[in-house]
Amino acid sequence: MTNSKAAGKPQQTAEASSYFKDVVSRFKKHRLAMISLVVLVIEVLMVVFLPIVLHLDPYTTDYETYFGAGPSSKHWLGTDDIGRDCFARFLYGGRVSLMVGILSAILSLAIGVPLGLLAGYYRGWVETIIMRLADIFMSFPSMVLILVLVSVLGPSVVTVTIVIGILGWPRFARTIYGNVLSVRESEYVEAARAIGTKDGQIMTKYILPNTFAPVLIAFTFRAAQAIITESSLSFLGMGVQAPQASWGNILYDAQSISVLATRPWFWLPPGIALLVTILCINFLGDGLRDALDTKMVI
């Protein structure tokens, strides 16, 4: 028995390694996904390290420059109405927007995956409570509910991240729930039950690894949606609050016709950055979906 187990582990490791190599190979053939990955990596490196390298300050007013000045060698994207460097605020705003999107998606995943796993595995009253709770969450208009919660709790980066994260769990729960239903009756799961394996080990070692691929795809789309939601809240004045910057509240400061018409360098960079970021994350999700689907031929 010991020898058969020892022989089975290298075989399972080899199969997992082969599957991983196939996934990577298929992903590399997806040009849009590869380009999107490169763009996102460059974007993250820029918003994280450029402010440090260039010693940029998004909060201090430069009294030596005209307020609302145009681009110059000192201020690459000019200054805002109170003399703050727009390029610095653009980079710091990108850092905040990306952080809110990724952390809120992680929070949604951390809540939704265990609940969906429990609902699909145990069925019965557990399934009824969790799935009906998901239906309740999904029945409310998400933006209206988020606006209400943020206004009650107070707008801030932490509040927006937590609220978006908590309200996003039903999608992950439903995604993994449907896959668990098809996997829980598989032969290897029945064999694990037959030898007395505990439910927790069955769910984590046998079911979760075989149902997690769609969750990874859902994660990318959820992150993109969270970035849009945060930007929308900030644009409405209910998200990230000044003096802290985000791409959404930079656009909020550019609502006047005079700014839109005469100072495009103020609002175009965050607008384009939002568009490019959302497209790249969605293309990355498409690439992951095609790479993880063994029936797809790229």
Disulfide bonds with the S-S distance in Angstrom:
none
